[in-house]
Amino acid sequence: MNDSSQLKKGVVEILVLHLLAGADMYGYQLISELDGRSGSFFRMKEGTLYPVLYRLEDGGYISSYWEKESEKRGVPRKYYRITAAGQERQRELMEDLDQFMQAIKLVLGGER
């Protein structure tokens, strides 16, 4: 795992909660949104995302449900939605991230 991967790993939880605050989504949809909205910076495989989803669900920050997509497709999809606890967790993580970024800027002397 390279240094960039370590940094990305630290913010995936925040990004997933943010996306789910906007709409319920299924796993592949989350992967596509992260990839598309980040200009492919957050391109990931299911094996990276699903442990995050399981952790968030175990923590009570998201819940899941199955929904049959369409007659044409016929295969149900597991959707995820943010809970009230997840909304609070998102706020806390965003505050932490903001403090983290401010501290980095202080150390770098406002160069970035």
C-alpha distance (Angstrom), angle and dihedral (degrees) to the residues before:
residue distance angle dihedral
M1 . . .
N2 3.80 . .
D3 3.81 126.6 .
S4 3.80 92.5 -99.5
S5 3.79 90.5 54.6
Q6 3.80 91.0 53.8
L7 3.81 91.0 53.0
K8 3.80 91.9 47.3
K9 3.80 91.6 49.3
G10 3.78 89.9 57.8
V11 3.80 94.8 58.7
V12 3.81 103.3 37.1
E13 3.82 91.6 91.9
I14 3.82 91.1 54.8
L15 3.79 92.0 47.5
V16 3.80 94.0 48.4
L17 3.80 91.8 49.6
H18 3.80 89.8 47.8
L19 3.80 92.8 52.0
L20 3.79 92.4 46.6
A21 3.80 90.5 49.6
G22 3.80 85.7 64.8
A23 3.81 99.3 45.1
D24 3.78 143.9 -19.6
M25 3.81 109.4 -92.7
Y26 3.78 140.1 -179.3
G27 3.81 122.3 -127.1
Y28 3.79 100.4 -96.3
Q29 3.80 89.7 44.8
L30 3.81 89.7 55.4
I31 3.80 90.1 49.9
S32 3.81 91.0 50.1
E33 3.81 93.2 47.1
L34 3.80 92.9 48.8
D35 3.80 90.7 48.7
G36 3.79 95.6 44.7
R37 3.79 99.1 42.3
S38 3.80 93.0 46.5
G39 3.80 96.9 48.2
S40 3.83 88.0 -111.0
F41 3.81 92.9 -55.8
F42 3.81 89.9 118.9
R43 3.80 96.7 44.1
M44 3.78 107.7 150.8
K45 3.76 143.0 163.0
E46 3.77 127.7 -121.0
G47 3.80 89.4 -103.7
T48 3.79 88.9 64.1
L49 3.80 98.7 43.5
Y50 3.80 102.8 41.8
P51 3.83 96.7 61.4
V52 3.82 87.4 53.9
L53 3.81 90.5 50.3
Y54 3.81 91.6 48.4
R55 3.82 91.2 49.3
L56 3.80 91.5 49.4
E57 3.79 91.5 47.3
D58 3.81 92.8 47.8
G59 3.80 88.5 50.7
G60 3.80 92.0 53.1
Y61 3.82 92.8 -115.6
I62 3.80 94.6 117.3
S63 3.79 135.6 18.6
S64 3.78 130.6 -156.6
Y65 3.77 139.0 -144.0
W66 3.80 136.6 178.9
E67 3.77 121.3 -117.9
K68 3.76 130.7 179.9
E69 3.81 104.1 -126.4
S70 3.79 103.7 -155.4
E71 3.77 143.9 -34.7
K72 3.80 89.7 -104.4
R73 3.78 93.9 54.4
G74 3.78 97.8 33.3
V75 3.83 94.7 -176.5
P76 3.80 117.2 110.3
R77 3.79 119.3 -124.5
K78 3.78 127.0 -146.9
Y79 3.79 109.2 -125.7
Y80 3.78 125.7 -162.7
R81 3.80 127.3 -148.4
I82 3.77 132.0 -174.5
T83 3.81 118.4 -112.6
A84 3.81 128.5 -147.2
A85 3.81 88.0 -98.9
G86 3.81 88.2 51.3
Q87 3.79 91.6 52.8
E88 3.79 89.4 52.8
R89 3.82 90.7 46.1
Q90 3.80 89.7 51.1
R91 3.82 90.8 53.1
E92 3.81 90.9 49.1
L93 3.80 92.9 48.3
M94 3.79 91.7 47.7
E95 3.81 90.3 52.4
D96 3.81 89.9 48.9
L97 3.80 91.0 48.5
D98 3.79 91.5 49.2
Q99 3.82 91.3 51.7
F100 3.81 89.9 46.2
M101 3.81 92.1 52.0
Q102 3.81 92.0 46.1
A103 3.81 91.0 51.7
I104 3.81 91.1 49.8
K105 3.81 90.4 50.5
L106 3.81 90.0 50.6
V107 3.78 91.8 52.1
L108 3.79 92.3 46.2
G109 3.78 90.1 48.4
G110 3.76 95.6 -121.2
E111 3.80 90.9 -64.1
R112 3.79 93.2 134.9
